[in-house]
Amino acid sequence: MKNFPALSSATSVQATTFPPEQLRALKQENRQLRQEVEKLREAAANPSSSANSALNLSDENIPAMTRSNTNTSSASVVDPNKLNQRLKEIFKEKINTLRHGIYLLTGYQVRHHSRLV
C-alpha cells in the first residue's frame, strides 16, 4: 500500500463546547447581526425608502479597511490586457498546484498536450 503524504498531515476537528452564559451571549449577538442583515437587505431592495436613513450609513460606521478599498478601487482603471495576463498567471499556478497534488496523492504525473485531438 502506498503512503499518501498529503493525507498524513490531516488533523482531526474536535467539537468545542461553550459555557452557558457565553452561549447565550453568542446567540444574542447572532440575533442582532441577523437583524442588521435584514435592514441592509431592505435598504438594498428599496434605495429611496426611509430604511436608508434608519441605517445611519455614515463614514464613521464603515470599517476603515472597507473605506480604503472602495476609494482606491473607484479611482483606478483596470487595464484589460493586464487583467487577462494576471488571470493566465493565476490559472497556470493553480493548474500546477493541482498537478502536484495529483502526483502526491496518486504518484501519476499529469501532463498538458497543447494539440487538440
GIPENOR-V112540 format. One record per backbone hydrogen bond with DSSP energy under -1.0 kcal/mol. NH is the residue of the N-H (numbers start at 0). CO is the residue of the C=O. E is the energy in kcal/mol with one decimal. If there is no record, write none. Layout:
NH&CO&E  NH&CO&E
This chain:
7&3&-1.1  9&6&-1.1  22&18&-2.4  23&19&-2.3  24&20&-1.9  25&21&-2.3  26&22&-2.3  27&23&-2.3  28&24&-2.4  29&25&-2.3  30&26&-2.2  31&27&-2.3  32&28&-2.4  33&29&-2.3  34&30&-2.1  35&31&-2.1  36&32&-2.3  37&33&-2.2  38&34&-2.3  39&35&-2.3  40&36&-2.4  41&37&-2.4  42&38&-2.4  43&39&-2.2  44&40&-2.1  45&41&-2.2  48&45&-1.4  53&49&-1.4  54&50&-1.1  57&55&-1.8  60&57&-1.3  66&62&-2.1  67&63&-2.5  68&64&-1.9  69&65&-2.3  70&66&-2.1  71&67&-2.0  72&68&-2.0  73&69&-1.6  74&70&-1.1  75&71&-1.5  82&78&-2.5  83&79&-2.5  84&80&-2.4  85&81&-2.7  86&82&-2.5  87&83&-2.1  88&84&-2.2  89&85&-2.6  90&86&-2.6  91&87&-2.4  92&88&-2.3  93&89&-2.6  94&90&-2.5  95&91&-2.2  96&92&-2.2  97&93&-2.5  98&94&-2.8  99&95&-2.3  100&96&-2.4  101&97&-2.5  102&98&-2.2  103&99&-2.5  104&100&-2.4  105&101&-2.9  106&102&-1.6
